Amino acid sequence: MRISVSTSEELGKAIKDNEGEIEITGDIKAEVRKIIALPKAPWVVAVGAISASVFSVLTTGDIGISSSPVTIRGTAFSLAPIVGVSLLGEGPFLAAISIAIAGGGVDALSNLRNSYEFLERPGKAMLIMKTGFRMEEPAKDYSLWDTIAYIKSKCIGLFQDM
């Protein structure tokens, strides 16, 4: 089934809902194109900046830069927006934050880049899910303590062999 989106929030929700065909209308076509076209090495840095900015938005309500061009708020994430904008540009960076928030996390952006093919014709853009990438139920969420216990159990086994 084909769904039409015109905002980055709608796109994030469509990716989260695992839609197979997404028609992109409006101004977000160029932003999505830039997000997908960014090479892998800069993407790793950009996704870190996006993650920090998403965290900042969810906890403080803004991305950490005040209205003054000289004053930067004193947070650990204060450079994230600067890095993200320098890699993607302002529009795509803000769109990526919106897609991540609406899509349930930065994984929505990874799905956008890896699970969808971006097709563009004059006046029309489509995201088509690649064959074999349809995600099933998400993996079980493990708590931090479960993860620490797992790592600890593996490390204890390593030290017992010595």
N, C-alpha and C positions, 0 to 999 in steps of 0.2 A: 504494500500500500504506500502511496506517495503522500508525503506531508509537505506543506509549504511553510517556510519560516521567513520572518523579516527582521528579527532581532536576535542578538547573540544569546539572550535568555531563552528564547524559543528553541534555538539551535542546541543549546546545552541540554534542554529537556528532551528534545528529539533524540539526541545521542544517548542520553541516559535510558530512554525507552526503547533503544535498540531498533530504531526505524531503519528499514532497508533502503528507502529512497527518500532523500530530502531535497526539495527544491528551495534554493536560496534566492530570495528577492530582496530588493532594497540595497542599502549601502554596505551591508556586511559582506558582500561578495569579495571585494578587494581585501578586506581584513582577513577573511578565511583563507584566501589565496596566499597571503603573506605568512600566515601561521603554518600552513601546510608546506610552503616552499622553503622555509628556513632549513638550512643544512643541519645535519645531526649534531655536530659538535657545538655550534652556537645554541641549538635547541636545548641541550642539556643545561647550559647556563641559564637560558631564558625560562625554562620550566622551574628552576630553582627560584628565580626572581618572581615568577608568577605564583608559586606556592607560598612564598613569604608574603606576597601582597594579598593573596586570598586570606591567609591567616590574619593579617593586619586588618583587612576589611571586616572579617567576621568577629574580631575581638574589639576593634576600636571604631569601626564604621568608616574609616578612610584608609588610603594607601600609605600614609605616613609622611606626606610632604605637606607643609603648610602653604598658605597662599603666597607667602613671601618667597621670591626666588632664591634668597640667600639663606633663610632659616630652614633647617631640616629638623624635624622632631627627633628627640633622643631615644630612638628605639633600636633594637638590634637589627631591625629590618629596614632601616631608613635608606639604605642604598639600593634595595631591591627594585623600586620603581625606576630609578635612574638607569640601572643595568637593563631592565626589561624594555624600557622605551628606546634605549640606544640600539638594542638588537632587533626589535620588531617594529618600532614606530609607535607613536602614542595611540592611534586608533586600534591597531591590532592587539596591542598590549592590554588596553582596557577591555576589548572584546574577549580576549583570552581569559581575563579575570571573570567576566560575566558568564562565559561558557562554563568555566570550572565551577563557579558557585551554583549555577542552575543545573549543571550536570552531575552534581554530587561530589566533586573533587577534581583534582588535576588529571585523574585517569580519563576523564571525558576528553581532554585535549589529546592524550595519547591515543585514544580510540579514534578521534577525528583524524589524526595523522596516519595511523597505521591500519585502521579497519575500513576506511572509506577512500574511494577514488573520486577526485575532484574533476568534474567535467564542466567546461565552460564554452558556451556558444554566445554569439552576439545577443545581448539582452536576457540571457538565461544562464543560470549556474545550477549544477546538481551535485549532490553527494550520493554515490551509490556504494552500498556496503559490498566489500570484496567477498568473493565466494569463499566459504570456509571460515569466515571471521565472525559469524553470528555468535554472540556470547550467550552462554547458558546462564544458569543461576550463578550469582557471584560467589566467590570462594568464601569460606567461613572467616569471619573477622576474629582474629585472635587478640587478646588483650596484651598489654605490655608485659604483664607478669607471666603469661603463657609463653611469650617469646623468650623472655629471660630464662625461664625454667628449661625451655628446649635447648637454648645455647649452652646453659650451664651443664645439662646432661651430656651434651656432645663434648664439651671441654673436659669434663671429669673423665670421660672415657679416654681421651688423648693422654692425660697425665698419668693414668693408671698403667699405661703401656710402658712408661719410662722406667 
